[in-house]
């Protein structure tokens, strides 16, 4: 299976385009090249120089307003006042690590665990990034099962540590996948045309387990994002993951639900992506939206599973669970409830996809429009009959959207899916802007392509 880089290199600035940039932008990209390691990437052929954010909007150095359709880090919205106030007040009192007693981490954990299935006994531990959360989840799974085998989907992204990058094929063809890892195709009904995608996916996972066993590797876990975000935004019908959960557990493995992208009410239907599918994972990882921009993440696991690791090994993260980060995380939970953001996500997401489907009806190169809540994927294809992915056209549309004041990027194994994942502040009043921008951007991209072909 060929692995391509879609999250780092597809929508990115190329140094070869330097001379086409405005002077200030060129000077900043030159400084980055002189000061920062080459592994960094910038979005867009002409990078955006942002200086301010508010709600669902971002502003560049020239004062231009953009509609943010990609950023779930500031999940509530950029510079949300409740988070700013909570962080400021706690910073003025105390910030330290978790080896001293403090109420913040306990009160937050009580509140967080109230969102998890009540029939299980849960424990939590905190870090700073989703990569750290997934890294620890993999270690816990190995300790509990005495296995090393991990199964992930073919364009998954789970982090940048040594363990997590080895299960993150979305980092690109240069990223080595561990010999104890098996990749399976994502459950893509649009591309495969398979109606019972749940059974099909379970069969793919069983084949991977069989291959691990044939190489004397015991299964540890299946790690998955319940929305298959980096695989091209594949939410599927609620409950379709039941067969694969059964397969993994029959073979002695754990289920790690990576909620870094789907979690905290974004699906609208349920608070967590796994809950939408009606199963209870063994381990759940949290990240980006948890602190609305503050670096905080977490691992929540069933108590007996966590004990397999913690009874043998201590874990300490200098900044994980500090009072300031916990204050930010608490403000996020409080605001989601107070502002009914889960219900808002469901309602506005449905309005958004209906508007985008109306646009798609006017352009044969726009294929499937799918999603749930405030998470939507839009396929760019060569033609409606063949459903052939068109990554080049998708990148042209992304660039055109940027000129229309809409910021987003691409996902999927072919890099042809627009990944629309705005802050939860995105409202019904923004839908027309997005739909109009997409309509104009696709028209421009197709027209330019035809002109080039005819010249």
Buried (B, 14 or more C-beta within 10 A) or exposed (E): EEBBBBBBBBBBBEEEBEEEBEEEBBEBBEEBEEEEEEEEBBBBBBBBEBEEBBBBBBBBEEEEEBBBBBBBBBBBBBBBEBBBEBBEEBEEEEBEBBEEEBEBBEEBBEBBBEBBBEEBEBBBBBBBBBBBBBBBBBBBBBBBBEBBBBBBBBBBBBBBBEBBBBBBBBBBEEBEBBEBBBBBBBBBBBBEEEEEBBBBBBBBBBEBBEEBEEEEBBBBBBBBBBBBBBBBBBBBEBEBBBBBBEBBBEBEBBBBBBBBBBBBBBBBBBBBBBBBBEBBBBBBBBBBBBBBBBBBBBBBBBEEBBBBBBEEEEBEBEBBBBBBBBBBBBBBBBBBEEBEBBEBBBBBBBBBBEBBBEBBEEBEBBBBBBBBBBBBBBBBBBEEEEBEBBBBBBBBBBBBBBEBBBBBBBBBBBBBBBBBBBBBBBBEEBBEBBBBBBBBBBBBBBEEBEEEEEE
